[in-house]
Amino acid sequence: MKLPSVGLLAPESTTELTRLRAQLEDLRAAFSAIRNGGVDGIMGGDPNDQKLYTLTSADRPYRVIVEDMGEGAATVSERGVLLYVNRRLASLIEREPRDLVGSDVAALVGDNDRAALDEQLSVTAGHTRRAELSLLRRDGSRFLAMTSATGLDIDGVLVRCLVVSDLTERRRVEQQIADANARIAAHAAELERANTELARSNEDLAQFAYAASHDLAEPLRSISGFADLFRLRYRGQLDADADDYIDFITSGAVRMQQLINDLLSYSRVSTRAQPLEPVDLEEVMTDVLADLNTRLAETRAIVRVDPLPVVNADRTQFTKVFANLIRNAVTFVAPGTTPAVHVFAERDDMGWRFTVADNGIGIPTAHRQRVFGMFKRLHSRDAYPGTGVGLAIVQKVVQRHSSEIWIQDNPGGGSRFTFTIPDTPSTPGDDPDTRPQAATMHDPDRWTLR
């Protein structure tokens, strides 16, 4: 819509007054159209210097974007008059755009934020200023908003573009996150205190077990020594009941000594732990099978050991792990069954996974966690010997190596004890294809590395 030019000369006749009255009506209609957003463009100026100001014609796509954007937007004149307000800003302050256009921009904020808004809107062309302000709703309530004012030079006229983002939801989420972080920090602190207390308790328990074992060992040696002397000197000289009593004392002392030794081994996982270092498990297995040679010969067990890698471990403790697992494997078998044990290692995503598989009596699923507890037994001592501490030692060692151990059924019968060890940087010669071949117990009297 093109508006007629407005002359500066005073009217000299009725015709001139009529013309001016028509121009005035056109101007009123133009201003109304501007307020309602229904103008495509207006022509202003005098007959010799007319300028076209486009509102929605060529710039229609941009105006649509501004109208539908998620932030509030307004155009402010150099004198602080609102020239344009989009629907989002009007919605935020709960007013109509037509009620805001032409009003002072100070209507957007309360008195406390007026100075800050004026300072922000003093931005020059080509620059931007940001501030957090409390915007004023129609009902007098306020909400926190991030405001951004940018100076624009349009044909020599300075205007400011004001963009408003409601921070209410962001602040609510930030507060929720802060509250959640505070709760997490409190729980972490509580967990840290509990872990510290648990570590102190475990250390106290380990020290107590170690000290108690030593204190028990001395009188137990006296009992065992005198019981042996009594048996050697008086066996057969008293009645049959006396001989049985002597045997009970001797066997009880032996079981107590075994229990003390196992308690010492359990406590030494903590009290005598050595730094983790590269350990060749082939050498560890050589020592284990040599120590168990007598037991393996008695049971005529067949032990097959596949090539084993070098891992970062405590050598002494790892020796106990394999010794306890293999000893259990050749002990807990059905009568008349030749024990068969298979030890092997496999790569996984984190490092090495070790398995000790046997053909024993197996462990019911319901008891597979219970057997790792101290003094936990599934059978009487008459059926199978032992103190019920071996698997507790194994689990404690594995946990000290930042790993876990679990039990599964072995195909064909028996159990599989599997544990993992985190990977370490490889060294020359650690490739299983280049390591020695499996160690196998073929002959009950010997085992060899082939």
Secondary structure, 3 states (H helix, E strand, C coil): CCCCCCCCCCCCCHHHHHHHHHHHHHHHHHHHHHHHCCCCEEEEEECCEEEEEECCCCCHHHHHHHHHCCCEEEEEECCCEEEEECHHHHHHCCCCHHHHCCCEHHHHECHHHHHHHHHHCCCCECCEEEEEEEEECCCCCEEEEEEEEEEEEECCEEEEEEEEEECHHHHHHHHHHHHHHHHHHHHHHHHHHHHHHHHHHHHHHHHHHHHHHHHHHHHHHHHHHHHHHHHHHHCCCCCHHHHHHHHHHHHHHHHHHHHHHHHHHHHHHHHCCCCCEEEEHHHHHHHHHHHCHHHHHHHCCEEEECCCCEEEECHHHHHHHHHHHHHHHHHCCCCCCCCEEEEEEEECCCEEEEEEEECCCCCCHHHCCHHHCCCCCCCCCCCCCCCCCHHHHHHHHHHHCCCCEEEEECCCCCEEEEEEEECCCCCCCCCHHHCCCCEEEEECCEEEEC
